[in-house]
Amino acid sequence: MADLEKDIVGMLETLGSHGKDPAGGISRFLYSKEWLAAQKYLEQEMKELGLDVHFDEIGNLYGQLKGSKYPNETILSGSHVDTVGNAGYYDGQLGIVAAFLAIKYLKEKYGQPLRNIEVISMAEEEGSRFPYAFWGSKNVVGTAKREDVENIKDADGVSFVDAMRECGFDFREENKGIREDIKAFVEMHNEQGGVLEAEKKSVGVVTSIVGQRRFNVEIGGQANHAGTTPMGYRKDAVFAASQMIYEIITEAKKYGDPLVTTVGQIEVTPNVVNVVPGKALFTMDIRHTEKSALVDFTDVVTEKINTIAKEHGVDVSIDMWMDEDPVPMDEKIVKLIEESCDKNGLNYKVMHSGAGHDSQVLAPHVPTAMLFVPSRDGISHNPAEYTEPHDLAEGVKALMGALYELAYKE
């Protein structure tokens, strides 16, 4: 255990060399040559550890330490190997490395577990190359749909199917049943926020993943001459949009934590200096740990948006194009992790996740839990993403404690 910090930093750097971006981070997209090289590197590491290793049809990689007493029960841990463009060294690949090292140290200290422990390097989560996310985890639980990806292409016009087959993979047989041996899934991830760092905690024990609703709000006014149209006669789409945005954010602040709301994109037409804007579009992202709160807040801001549109004499359409329910983690596993952290003297905090993860896909099908480690300055999806080696090691210790309780105990 003395070399745990060195081991985890070294393996993250080696894995990160596959897809190293000239801009300083990692760009490792699904079914790219960099992605395939990363999976092949991990495959070799798993084999050298003595794990039973295989790829599934679509490219998820598994390495299993066999159980002695319950060979039909598997405790799964890992994360996704793909990245966003010019990413850091932690998002996704940290969970794979942490699971691998946890199994390595458990094997060295305790030998063969009662149940199988398996590390998974999932093919894809980010949706960075193709307009589809969670391809890896959705194939694990059998919810991925062939028709959703058959006709999609990347920015260079390469089809999803061609890229997949070029790497030696293909679609999962649709009539093939899903695995029934997975009894638990535990994912370690960097927080991608600033809570743990602010509270000086090394580990976050996640109780739920927030639900998300996303909207396009389009305002139709009337484009007109900026010099000859009196203020009282205007149907200014931007003026209406700005008031809507102000009310949305103000209402979110009143609502309080853990609700967060973001207007992240604004488009204006015709977007020139001397024309009253005739059209505006903005996005709205709403997140909360409770479905009822998402619905309630949506109703409140929808009413405000419609009222403002009427006052300004403009048209408005509100398109909700994402509606993902909050996903609770398994209470028994969360409690088990807390007890393990207490027993091992780890400095932890119970918290929720404000970002989406593979765990939210697996949780409706398999008892699931998550662990976080701090992100310096809350930075993620960026080469500046960083977690202190001490905190990385504490996270792996927490993961080891969880896997020990789940796989080595009756």
Protein Blocks (a to p, Z undefined) as FASTA:
>chain_A
ZZmmmmmmmmmmmmmmnopafklpacddehiaklmmmmmmmmmmmmmnopacdddfkopa
cdddddfklmmbccdedddfbdcehiafknojlmmmmmmmmmmmmmmmnopafbdcdddd
dfbfnlmmbgcehklmmmmnopacfklmmmgccfkopafklmmmmnopacddfklccdfk
bgbdcddddekiaklmmnopabdcdfbdcdddddddddddddddfklmcfklpccfklmm
mmmmmmmmmmmmmnopabdcddfbdcddehiakbccfbdcdddddddfbfklmmmmmmmm
mmmmmmmmmmnopacddddfbdcddddddfklmmmmmmmmmmnopacdddddfbdcfklm
mmmmoccdddddddehhiahifkbccdfklmmmmmmmmmmmmmmmmmpZZ
